Amino acid sequence: MSPAAGLRGVQGWLRHLDDVDLELACTEHPAPEAGPAGRSVVRLTTCAAAVPVHELVELLLLGADRVRVRLDGCGDADGARAHLAPVLGVLAAAGVDRLSVSEAAAAEPATGSPGLRRLRHPRGLRRRPVLDAGHMPLPRRQVLGLPGRPGRDLPGEHLDPQERLVAAVRALVPDGAAGLDTLASPAPRLAAQGCTACGVCVQACPADVLRLRHAGGVTTLLHEPAGCDGCGDCVAMCPQDVLTQVGTWPWADVLAGPTAAVTTLMTARCERCRTRFPTTSGDRLCPVCRYRRANPFGSSMPPGVLAGAGR
């Protein structure tokens, strides 16, 4: 995601303001300056299909009473709607209607020279100032060195986009909101029958939401759905091909923030290589080290070869 596509400048601007009715216009919008009075209009630096969704939702936590995304003239309106549809669905299911997407025309360009083009404003629409998302002005409070409004701290920058999105949605959705128990999230339910606790899936996860917990002789593979975007790298990289997706977590469970146990198995630590390996017999060496001890020269004849050589 290009930094230019982000809304960091808009977020910093909103920290110092209250009750902003914010209208975000696609960079290809033909006339964002024409529209209802009373709204703060910001032209995006890129198509709405490239805007980080978590930063968009965070605007509602930073002083925006409403956020309206305008797709007039957008060359990829279908892609933008598909990009925003999942989070719109989550908020709608929870009864939060402060984020919306529209495509109604705001003005009609008159014919004539493009350089001298004049706009015809429909009834009720006015010419408004338009801010640039890439060069937002400094609010007076910020110019005077005053802190932002209290209670507007966002999750840490070290968190992944999916974790920040879940944190923002969690802050917006009222407790006990109906409609999220059956709404599927991106996070898959995982199962791993036959897991060997090799840890490849843990290393493969780009969001760092899988981990192995060792307690005595028991190893548990844990999954944190709140940070999982469902990329599937863990399933694809499992060397034993035993890690599978068996459904998806509903948004209600994701927002509740549980850590799920994917599988639990008995393990021991190899006394030679110190690797954890599954066992129920009290073995002291992992299968690799047992093989190497039985074959000190690093190889063994295939089954049946020695028997055939004596004929």
SULZISUL-V530428 format. One record per backbone hydrogen bond with DSSP energy under -1.0 kcal/mol. CO is the residue of the C=O (numbers start at 0). NH is the residue of the N-H. E is the energy in kcal/mol with one decimal. If there is no record, write none. Layout:
co = <CO:CO>
nh = <NH:NH>
e = <E:E>
//
This chain:
co = <1:2:6:7:8:9:10:13:14:19:19:19:20:21:22:23:24:25:30:32:34:39:40:41:42:46:47:51:52:53:56:57:58:62:65:66:67:68:69:70:75:76:77:78:79:80:83:84:85:86:87:88:89:90:91:97:99:101:107:113:117:119:121:125:130:131:138:139:140:141:155:159:160:161:162:163:164:165:166:167:168:173:179:182:186:188:190:191:198:199:200:208:210:212:214:216:217:218:219:220:221:222:223:224:231:232:243:246:248:249:250:251:259:262:264:265:267:269:274:276:283:285:286:287:288:289:290:294:301:303:304:307>
nh = <4:5:10:11:12:13:14:16:148:21:64:65:39:67:41:69:43:28:33:127:125:22:130:24:132:49:50:55:56:57:59:60:63:19:21:99:23:101:25:73:79:80:81:82:83:84:87:88:89:90:91:92:93:95:94:66:68:70:119:116:109:107:124:34:42:134:142:143:145:144:158:163:164:165:166:167:168:169:170:171:172:176:251:250:248:245:243:194:202:203:204:223:221:219:217:266:214:264:212:261:210:259:226:227:235:236:190:188:184:253:254:255:222:220:218:278:276:273:269:267:270:289:290:291:292:293:294:297:304:307:308:310>
e = <-1.7:-1.5:-2.6:-2.4:-1.8:-2.2:-1.5:-2.1:-2.8:-1.0:-2.0:-1.4:-2.7:-2.7:-2.8:-3.5:-3.1:-2.3:-1.6:-3.2:-2.7:-3.0:-2.9:-2.7:-2.5:-2.1:-1.0:-1.7:-2.3:-1.9:-1.5:-1.4:-1.7:-2.8:-2.6:-2.1:-3.2:-2.5:-2.1:-2.4:-2.5:-2.6:-2.4:-2.1:-1.9:-1.9:-2.1:-2.5:-1.9:-2.4:-2.5:-2.3:-1.4:-3.2:-1.4:-3.0:-2.8:-2.5:-2.2:-1.2:-2.2:-1.7:-2.1:-1.9:-3.3:-1.7:-2.2:-2.3:-2.8:-1.2:-1.6:-2.2:-2.5:-2.5:-2.2:-2.3:-2.7:-2.6:-1.6:-1.3:-2.6:-1.5:-2.0:-2.8:-2.9:-2.8:-2.8:-1.5:-1.9:-2.1:-1.3:-2.1:-3.2:-2.5:-1.7:-2.5:-2.8:-2.5:-2.9:-3.1:-1.8:-2.9:-1.4:-1.3:-2.2:-1.9:-2.3:-2.2:-2.4:-1.9:-2.8:-1.2:-2.7:-2.4:-3.0:-1.8:-2.2:-1.6:-2.8:-2.2:-2.7:-2.5:-2.1:-2.3:-2.2:-2.1:-1.7:-2.3:-1.8:-1.9:-1.5:-1.2>
//
